[in-house]
């Protein structure tokens, strides 16, 4: 890992926040996808 000097905390926090947001977005997309599939299957049964 490169020496980030006095900016290490800010840079690492930015990476951590970005990673967390990406994981949350992927989880939200997967949740909405499964919900939409269930709704579609329910409508097709009617």
C-alpha distance matrix in Angstrom:
0.0 3.8 6.6 8.6 11.5 14.4 13.4 10.6 13.4 14.9 12.1 11.1 14.9 15.5 13.3 15.1 18.4 18.2 17.4 20.3 22.6 22.2 23.0 26.0 27.2 27.2 29.0 31.5 32.2 32.8 35.1 37.0 37.4 38.9 41.1 42.4 43.1 45.1 47.0 47.8 49.0 51.1 52.7 53.4 55.3 57.7
3.8 0.0 3.8 6.1 9.0 12.3 11.4 9.5 13.0 14.1 11.4 11.7 15.4 15.7 14.2 16.5 19.4 19.1 19.1 22.0 24.0 23.7 25.0 27.8 28.8 29.1 31.1 33.3 34.0 34.9 37.2 38.9 39.4 41.1 43.2 44.3 45.3 47.3 49.0 49.8 51.2 53.3 54.7 55.5 57.5 59.8
6.6 3.8 0.0 3.8 5.6 9.1 9.2 7.7 11.4 12.9 11.1 11.7 15.1 15.9 15.2 17.3 20.0 20.3 20.7 23.2 25.2 25.4 26.8 29.2 30.5 31.1 32.9 35.0 35.9 37.0 39.0 40.8 41.5 43.2 45.1 46.3 47.5 49.4 51.0 52.0 53.5 55.4 56.8 57.8 59.8 61.9
8.6 6.1 3.8 0.0 3.8 6.4 5.6 4.8 8.6 9.5 7.9 9.4 12.4 13.0 13.0 15.3 17.5 17.9 18.9 21.2 22.9 23.5 25.1 27.2 28.4 29.5 31.3 33.0 34.1 35.5 37.3 38.9 39.9 41.7 43.3 44.5 46.0 47.8 49.2 50.3 52.0 53.8 55.1 56.2 58.3 60.2
11.5 9.0 5.6 3.8 0.0 3.8 5.4 5.7 8.9 10.4 10.1 11.6 14.1 15.2 15.8 17.6 19.7 20.6 21.7 23.7 25.4 26.4 27.9 29.7 31.1 32.4 34.0 35.6 37.0 38.5 40.0 41.6 42.9 44.6 46.1 47.4 48.9 50.7 52.0 53.2 55.0 56.6 57.9 59.2 61.2 63.1
14.4 12.3 9.1 6.4 3.8 0.0 3.8 5.6 7.4 8.5 9.7 11.3 12.9 14.2 15.7 17.2 18.7 20.1 21.6 23.1 24.6 26.1 27.7 29.1 30.6 32.2 33.6 35.0 36.6 38.2 39.5 41.0 42.5 44.3 45.4 46.8 48.6 50.2 51.3 52.8 54.6 56.0 57.3 58.9 60.8 62.5
13.4 11.4 9.2 5.6 5.4 3.8 0.0 3.8 5.6 5.4 6.1 8.5 10.0 10.7 12.3 14.2 15.4 16.5 18.3 20.0 21.2 22.6 24.4 25.8 27.1 28.8 30.4 31.6 33.1 34.9 36.2 37.5 39.1 40.9 42.1 43.4 45.2 46.9 47.9 49.3 51.2 52.6 53.8 55.4 57.4 59.0
10.6 9.5 7.7 4.8 5.7 5.6 3.8 0.0 3.8 5.6 5.3 6.0 8.4 9.9 10.6 12.0 14.0 15.3 16.4 18.1 19.9 21.1 22.5 24.2 25.7 27.1 28.5 30.1 31.6 33.1 34.5 36.1 37.5 39.2 40.5 42.0 43.6 45.2 46.5 47.9 49.6 51.1 52.5 53.9 55.8 57.6
13.4 13.0 11.4 8.6 8.9 7.4 5.6 3.8 0.0 3.8 5.6 5.3 6.0 8.5 10.0 10.4 12.0 14.1 15.3 16.2 18.1 19.9 21.0 22.2 24.1 25.8 26.8 28.2 30.1 31.6 32.6 34.3 36.0 37.5 38.6 40.3 42.0 43.4 44.6 46.3 48.0 49.2 50.7 52.3 54.1 55.8
14.9 14.1 12.9 9.5 10.4 8.5 5.4 5.6 3.8 0.0 3.8 5.6 5.2 6.1 8.7 9.8 10.4 12.1 14.2 15.2 16.3 18.3 20.0 20.9 22.4 24.4 25.7 26.7 28.5 30.3 31.4 32.7 34.5 36.3 37.2 38.6 40.6 42.1 43.0 44.6 46.5 47.8 49.0 50.7 52.6 54.2
12.1 11.4 11.1 7.9 10.1 9.7 6.1 5.3 5.6 3.8 0.0 3.8 5.5 5.1 6.3 8.6 9.9 10.6 12.3 14.2 15.4 16.6 18.5 20.0 21.2 22.7 24.5 25.8 27.1 28.8 30.3 31.7 33.1 35.0 36.2 37.4 39.2 40.9 42.1 43.4 45.2 46.7 48.0 49.4 51.4 53.2
11.1 11.7 11.7 9.4 11.6 11.3 8.5 6.0 5.3 5.6 3.8 0.0 3.8 5.4 5.1 6.1 8.5 9.8 10.5 12.2 14.2 15.4 16.5 18.3 20.0 21.2 22.6 24.3 25.8 27.1 28.5 30.3 31.6 33.2 34.6 36.1 37.7 39.2 40.6 42.0 43.6 45.1 46.6 48.0 49.8 51.7
14.9 15.4 15.1 12.4 14.1 12.9 10.0 8.4 6.0 5.2 5.5 3.8 0.0 3.8 5.4 5.0 6.0 8.5 9.8 10.4 12.1 14.1 15.3 16.3 18.2 20.0 21.0 22.3 24.2 25.8 26.7 28.4 30.1 31.7 32.7 34.3 36.1 37.5 38.7 40.3 42.1 43.3 44.7 46.4 48.1 49.8
15.5 15.7 15.9 13.0 15.2 14.2 10.7 9.9 8.5 6.1 5.1 5.4 3.8 0.0 3.8 5.4 5.1 6.0 8.5 9.8 10.5 12.2 14.2 15.3 16.4 18.4 20.0 20.9 22.5 24.4 25.6 26.9 28.5 30.4 31.5 32.7 34.6 36.3 37.3 38.7 40.6 42.0 43.2 44.7 46.8 48.4
13.3 14.2 15.2 13.0 15.8 15.7 12.3 10.6 10.0 8.7 6.3 5.1 5.4 3.8 0.0 3.8 5.5 5.1 6.1 8.5 9.9 10.6 12.3 14.2 15.4 16.6 18.4 20.0 21.2 22.7 24.3 25.8 27.0 28.9 30.3 31.6 33.1 34.9 36.2 37.4 39.2 40.8 42.1 43.4 45.4 47.3
15.1 16.5 17.3 15.3 17.6 17.2 14.2 12.0 10.4 9.8 8.6 6.1 5.0 5.4 3.8 0.0 3.8 5.5 5.2 6.1 8.6 10.0 10.7 12.3 14.3 15.5 16.6 18.3 20.1 21.3 22.5 24.4 25.8 27.3 28.6 30.3 31.8 33.2 34.7 36.2 37.7 39.2 40.7 42.2 43.9 45.8
18.4 19.4 20.0 17.5 19.7 18.7 15.4 14.0 12.0 10.4 9.9 8.5 6.0 5.1 5.5 3.8 0.0 3.8 5.5 5.1 6.1 8.6 9.9 10.5 12.2 14.3 15.3 16.3 18.3 20.0 20.9 22.4 24.2 25.9 26.8 28.4 30.3 31.7 32.7 34.4 36.2 37.4 38.8 40.4 42.3 43.9
18.2 19.1 20.3 17.9 20.6 20.1 16.5 15.3 14.1 12.1 10.6 9.8 8.5 6.0 5.1 5.5 3.8 0.0 3.8 5.4 5.2 6.2 8.7 9.9 10.6 12.4 14.3 15.3 16.5 18.5 19.9 21.1 22.5 24.6 25.7 26.9 28.7 30.5 31.5 32.8 34.7 36.2 37.4 38.8 40.9 42.6
17.4 19.1 20.7 18.9 21.7 21.6 18.3 16.4 15.3 14.2 12.3 10.5 9.8 8.5 6.1 5.2 5.5 3.8 0.0 3.8 5.5 5.2 6.3 8.7 10.0 10.8 12.4 14.3 15.5 16.7 18.4 20.1 21.2 22.9 24.5 25.8 27.2 29.0 30.4 31.7 33.2 34.9 36.3 37.6 39.5 41.4
20.3 22.0 23.2 21.2 23.7 23.1 20.0 18.1 16.2 15.2 14.2 12.2 10.4 9.8 8.5 6.1 5.1 5.4 3.8 0.0 3.8 5.5 5.2 6.2 8.7 10.0 10.6 12.3 14.3 15.5 16.5 18.4 20.0 21.3 22.5 24.3 25.9 27.2 28.6 30.2 31.8 33.1 34.7 36.2 37.9 39.7
22.6 24.0 25.2 22.9 25.4 24.6 21.2 19.9 18.1 16.3 15.4 14.2 12.1 10.5 9.9 8.6 6.1 5.2 5.5 3.8 0.0 3.8 5.4 5.0 6.1 8.6 9.8 10.4 12.2 14.2 15.2 16.4 18.2 20.1 20.9 22.3 24.3 25.8 26.8 28.3 30.2 31.5 32.7 34.4 36.3 37.9
22.2 23.7 25.4 23.5 26.4 26.1 22.6 21.1 19.9 18.3 16.6 15.4 14.1 12.2 10.6 10.0 8.6 6.2 5.2 5.5 3.8 0.0 3.8 5.4 5.1 6.2 8.6 9.9 10.6 12.4 14.2 15.4 16.5 18.5 20.0 21.0 22.6 24.5 25.7 26.8 28.7 30.3 31.5 32.8 34.9 36.7
23.0 25.0 26.8 25.1 27.9 27.7 24.4 22.5 21.0 20.0 18.5 16.5 15.3 14.2 12.3 10.7 9.9 8.7 6.3 5.2 5.4 3.8 0.0 3.8 5.5 5.2 6.2 8.6 10.0 10.7 12.3 14.3 15.4 16.7 18.4 20.0 21.2 22.8 24.4 25.8 27.2 28.8 30.4 31.6 33.4 35.4
26.0 27.8 29.2 27.2 29.7 29.1 25.8 24.2 22.2 20.9 20.0 18.3 16.3 15.3 14.2 12.3 10.5 9.9 8.7 6.2 5.0 5.4 3.8 0.0 3.8 5.5 5.1 6.1 8.6 9.9 10.4 12.2 14.1 15.5 16.4 18.2 20.0 21.2 22.4 24.2 25.8 27.0 28.5 30.2 31.9 33.6
27.2 28.8 30.5 28.4 31.1 30.6 27.1 25.7 24.1 22.4 21.2 20.0 18.2 16.4 15.4 14.3 12.2 10.6 10.0 8.7 6.1 5.1 5.5 3.8 0.0 3.8 5.4 5.0 6.1 8.6 9.8 10.5 12.1 14.3 15.3 16.3 18.3 20.0 20.9 22.3 24.3 25.7 26.8 28.3 30.4 32.0
27.2 29.1 31.1 29.5 32.4 32.2 28.8 27.1 25.8 24.4 22.7 21.2 20.0 18.4 16.6 15.5 14.3 12.4 10.8 10.0 8.6 6.2 5.2 5.5 3.8 0.0 3.8 5.4 5.1 6.2 8.6 9.9 10.5 12.4 14.2 15.3 16.5 18.5 20.0 21.0 22.6 24.4 25.7 26.9 28.8 30.8
29.0 31.1 32.9 31.3 34.0 33.6 30.4 28.5 26.8 25.7 24.5 22.6 21.0 20.0 18.4 16.6 15.3 14.3 12.4 10.6 9.8 8.6 6.2 5.1 5.4 3.8 0.0 3.8 5.5 5.2 6.1 8.7 9.8 10.7 12.3 14.2 15.4 16.7 18.4 20.0 21.2 22.7 24.5 25.8 27.4 29.3
31.5 33.3 35.0 33.0 35.6 35.0 31.6 30.1 28.2 26.7 25.8 24.3 22.3 20.9 20.0 18.3 16.3 15.3 14.3 12.3 10.4 9.9 8.6 6.1 5.0 5.4 3.8 0.0 3.8 5.5 5.0 6.1 8.5 10.0 10.5 12.1 14.2 15.4 16.4 18.2 20.0 21.1 22.5 24.2 26.0 27.5
32.2 34.0 35.9 34.1 37.0 36.6 33.1 31.6 30.1 28.5 27.1 25.8 24.2 22.5 21.2 20.1 18.3 16.5 15.5 14.3 12.2 10.6 10.0 8.6 6.1 5.1 5.5 3.8 0.0 3.8 5.4 5.2 6.1 8.7 9.8 10.4 12.2 14.3 15.2 16.3 18.3 19.9 21.0 22.3 24.4 26.1
32.8 34.9 37.0 35.5 38.5 38.2 34.9 33.1 31.6 30.3 28.8 27.1 25.8 24.4 22.7 21.3 20.0 18.5 16.7 15.5 14.2 12.4 10.7 9.9 8.6 6.2 5.2 5.5 3.8 0.0 3.8 5.5 5.0 6.2 8.6 9.9 10.6 12.4 14.3 15.3 16.5 18.4 20.0 21.0 22.8 24.9
35.1 37.2 39.0 37.3 40.0 39.5 36.2 34.5 32.6 31.4 30.3 28.5 26.7 25.6 24.3 22.5 20.9 19.9 18.4 16.5 15.2 14.2 12.3 10.4 9.8 8.6 6.1 5.0 5.4 3.8 0.0 3.8 5.4 5.3 6.2 8.6 10.0 10.8 12.4 14.3 15.5 16.6 18.5 20.1 21.5 23.3
37.0 38.9 40.8 38.9 41.6 41.0 37.5 36.1 34.3 32.7 31.7 30.3 28.4 26.9 25.8 24.4 22.4 21.1 20.1 18.4 16.4 15.4 14.3 12.2 10.5 9.9 8.7 6.1 5.2 5.5 3.8 0.0 3.8 5.5 5.0 6.0 8.5 9.9 10.4 12.1 14.1 15.2 16.4 18.2 20.0 21.5
37.4 39.4 41.5 39.9 42.9 42.5 39.1 37.5 36.0 34.5 33.1 31.6 30.1 28.5 27.0 25.8 24.2 22.5 21.2 20.0 18.2 16.5 15.4 14.1 12.1 10.5 9.8 8.5 6.1 5.0 5.4 3.8 0.0 3.8 5.4 5.1 6.2 8.7 9.9 10.5 12.3 14.2 15.3 16.4 18.5 20.4
38.9 41.1 43.2 41.7 44.6 44.3 40.9 39.2 37.5 36.3 35.0 33.2 31.7 30.4 28.9 27.3 25.9 24.6 22.9 21.3 20.1 18.5 16.7 15.5 14.3 12.4 10.7 10.0 8.7 6.2 5.3 5.5 3.8 0.0 3.8 5.5 5.1 6.2 8.6 9.8 10.5 12.3 14.3 15.3 16.7 18.9
41.1 43.2 45.1 43.3 46.1 45.4 42.1 40.5 38.6 37.2 36.2 34.6 32.7 31.5 30.3 28.6 26.8 25.7 24.5 22.5 20.9 20.0 18.4 16.4 15.3 14.2 12.3 10.5 9.8 8.6 6.2 5.0 5.4 3.8 0.0 3.8 5.4 5.2 6.2 8.6 9.9 10.6 12.4 14.3 15.6 17.2
42.4 44.3 46.3 44.5 47.4 46.8 43.4 42.0 40.3 38.6 37.4 36.1 34.3 32.7 31.6 30.3 28.4 26.9 25.8 24.3 22.3 21.0 20.0 18.2 16.3 15.3 14.2 12.1 10.4 9.9 8.6 6.0 5.1 5.5 3.8 0.0 3.8 5.4 5.1 6.1 8.6 9.8 10.5 12.2 14.3 15.8
43.1 45.3 47.5 46.0 48.9 48.6 45.2 43.6 42.0 40.6 39.2 37.7 36.1 34.6 33.1 31.8 30.3 28.7 27.2 25.9 24.3 22.6 21.2 20.0 18.3 16.5 15.4 14.2 12.2 10.6 10.0 8.5 6.2 5.1 5.4 3.8 0.0 3.8 5.4 5.0 6.1 8.5 9.9 10.4 12.4 14.6
45.1 47.3 49.4 47.8 50.7 50.2 46.9 45.2 43.4 42.1 40.9 39.2 37.5 36.3 34.9 33.2 31.7 30.5 29.0 27.2 25.8 24.5 22.8 21.2 20.0 18.5 16.7 15.4 14.3 12.4 10.8 9.9 8.7 6.2 5.2 5.4 3.8 0.0 3.8 5.4 5.1 6.1 8.6 9.9 10.7 12.9
47.0 49.0 51.0 49.2 52.0 51.3 47.9 46.5 44.6 43.0 42.1 40.6 38.7 37.3 36.2 34.7 32.7 31.5 30.4 28.6 26.8 25.7 24.4 22.4 20.9 20.0 18.4 16.4 15.2 14.3 12.4 10.4 9.9 8.6 6.2 5.1 5.4 3.8 0.0 3.8 5.5 5.1 6.2 8.7 10.1 11.1
47.8 49.8 52.0 50.3 53.2 52.8 49.3 47.9 46.3 44.6 43.4 42.0 40.3 38.7 37.4 36.2 34.4 32.8 31.7 30.2 28.3 26.8 25.8 24.2 22.3 21.0 20.0 18.2 16.3 15.3 14.3 12.1 10.5 9.8 8.6 6.1 5.0 5.4 3.8 0.0 3.8 5.4 5.1 6.1 8.7 10.2
49.0 51.2 53.5 52.0 55.0 54.6 51.2 49.6 48.0 46.5 45.2 43.6 42.1 40.6 39.2 37.7 36.2 34.7 33.2 31.8 30.2 28.7 27.2 25.8 24.3 22.6 21.2 20.0 18.3 16.5 15.5 14.1 12.3 10.5 9.9 8.6 6.1 5.1 5.5 3.8 0.0 3.8 5.4 5.1 6.3 9.0
51.1 53.3 55.4 53.8 56.6 56.0 52.6 51.1 49.2 47.8 46.7 45.1 43.3 42.0 40.8 39.2 37.4 36.2 34.9 33.1 31.5 30.3 28.8 27.0 25.7 24.4 22.7 21.1 19.9 18.4 16.6 15.2 14.2 12.3 10.6 9.8 8.5 6.1 5.1 5.4 3.8 0.0 3.8 5.5 5.3 6.8
52.7 54.7 56.8 55.1 57.9 57.3 53.8 52.5 50.7 49.0 48.0 46.6 44.7 43.2 42.1 40.7 38.8 37.4 36.3 34.7 32.7 31.5 30.4 28.5 26.8 25.7 24.5 22.5 21.0 20.0 18.5 16.4 15.3 14.3 12.4 10.5 9.9 8.6 6.2 5.1 5.4 3.8 0.0 3.8 5.4 5.4
53.4 55.5 57.8 56.2 59.2 58.9 55.4 53.9 52.3 50.7 49.4 48.0 46.4 44.7 43.4 42.2 40.4 38.8 37.6 36.2 34.4 32.8 31.6 30.2 28.3 26.9 25.8 24.2 22.3 21.0 20.1 18.2 16.4 15.3 14.3 12.2 10.4 9.9 8.7 6.1 5.1 5.5 3.8 0.0 3.8 5.4
55.3 57.5 59.8 58.3 61.2 60.8 57.4 55.8 54.1 52.6 51.4 49.8 48.1 46.8 45.4 43.9 42.3 40.9 39.5 37.9 36.3 34.9 33.4 31.9 30.4 28.8 27.4 26.0 24.4 22.8 21.5 20.0 18.5 16.7 15.6 14.3 12.4 10.7 10.1 8.7 6.3 5.3 5.4 3.8 0.0 3.8
57.7 59.8 61.9 60.2 63.1 62.5 59.0 57.6 55.8 54.2 53.2 51.7 49.8 48.4 47.3 45.8 43.9 42.6 41.4 39.7 37.9 36.7 35.4 33.6 32.0 30.8 29.3 27.5 26.1 24.9 23.3 21.5 20.4 18.9 17.2 15.8 14.6 12.9 11.1 10.2 9.0 6.8 5.4 5.4 3.8 0.0
